[in-house]
Amino acid sequence: QFGSSRAPSRPPPCSDASLSTEMASSLVLLVPLLGYMPLAAGTTDSCTKMDLDFIVLEGDPLMAQIEDDIRQDLSVVGINVNTRFLEKAAFNTAMQQGDFSLCFTETWGPPYDPQSFATGWFRPDNEAHYPAMQQMEPPMTIQKMEALVTEVLSEETPLARQNKWTEILQEMHRQAISNPMWSRRVPAIWNRRLSGYLPGPQQYDYPMHTFSAQTGSKTITVAPGAQTGLFVTTGPMDPHSYRPNEFFISNWIYEGLVHYGHNGVIHPALATSWTIADTQGGGQRYRFALRAGVTFHDGTPFNCAAVKMNFDHVLHPPLNHNWYHGWYHLALHTVNWGCDGEVFVVDLDAPYYPFLQELSLIRPLRMLSPESFIDGPGTDITTRNSCPTKWNNDEGFLAPPPDFTPEVKCAGVRSSHG
């Protein structure tokens, strides 16, 4: 994706040349460009040259090659592109602070796209979309776009849902906030003595248990692709937070109630089945029958109380705000949860079609053993929450969003047993 945060005013470029048909087609057919793109070229008496700041992740040869093509094509229509190649931390900071005119970013792939990825656009200090969308042209605004995204997530009719997503994505492309360019997959390469491996259906899902060693040692050495390139470290490995925890290892340790399968099919995991019913208030109720005879890696029995405890910690306000886990709307729509025997019951305040899909995400609602919480099964959700201590402010409280009183304290976890 291409991004634009510091969009200059839009005078016409100083050339009667236009972007080539080949470039226009490749922008549409090849990946996503997030951000500002100038108007088509034309002849005018009041032309003004433009200078654009293009940030690119250092060390990615494909991005560098495409950046070179874009820079040369834009120069034809009087636009000068100043490119900065940045290492990962500096690149993320520039994206989050809006310190760019153009940048590459990428969607998250299934099961996040489009719903969870789109709700992430509206989280401050997250990725490039938020600062870029501050430049949207009237009558569209970032607030109106957020309302459109929120509305489509409660649309239960597939055809109407598709039409609404089409409207949203076309508007993002028209505004030049996000323009598709190319797609890519993480390749898997293995020794010929191994067989049976089938790549996982979501990003950083490496189902190593599917491997079979036909000959030789049963020990397999893995060189995994990681969030920052080649694998360096696992990170803290608690299931309820994010970077620098590595997705693929979190996926090996922790399970959720459901599993995301190929072609978007939702499969049973720690829940064996579920039912959905409308409620009188206009919401929905999910009832999950839990798998019996399961234990955590530390020997603690898995049961409904353990599921409730994980939900209690992850969704405790303000952790359900978009500053934290509310970047996906499962956290916003989930209003009540509890146990009916060994059936886990969840109430939503409105129909929310991605609910099961988002339960399958690698984090934050994967199950941690109650004994792994900082004080065991009795850990207080307010004063000793499982959120990582790095989220606390200088006063020792979870940094509160606006209109929230500081009261939650993050204590982290004492072990990583899924």
Buried (B, 14 or more C-beta within 10 A) or exposed (E): BBBBBBBBEEBBBBBEEBBEEEBEEBBEEBBBBBBBBBEEBEEEEEBEEBEBBBBBBBEBEEBBEBBEEBBEBBEBBBBEBEBBBBEEEBBBEBBBEBBBBBBBBBBBBBBBEBBBBBBBBBBEEBBBBBBBBEBBEEEBEBEEBBEBBBEBBBBEEEEEBEEBBEEBBEBBBEBBBBBBBBEEEBEEEEEEEBEEBEBBBBBBBBBEEEBEBEEEEEEEEEEBBBBBEEBEEBBBBBBBBBEBBBBBBBBBBBBBBBBBBEEEEBEBBBBEEBEEEEEEEEBBBBBBBBBEEEEBEEEBEBBBEBBBBBBBBBBBBBBBBBBBBBBBBBBBBBBEBBBEEBBBBBBBBBBBBBBBBBBBBBBBBBBBBBBBBBEEEEBBBEEBBBBBBEBBEEEEBBBBBEEBEBEBBBBBBBBBBB
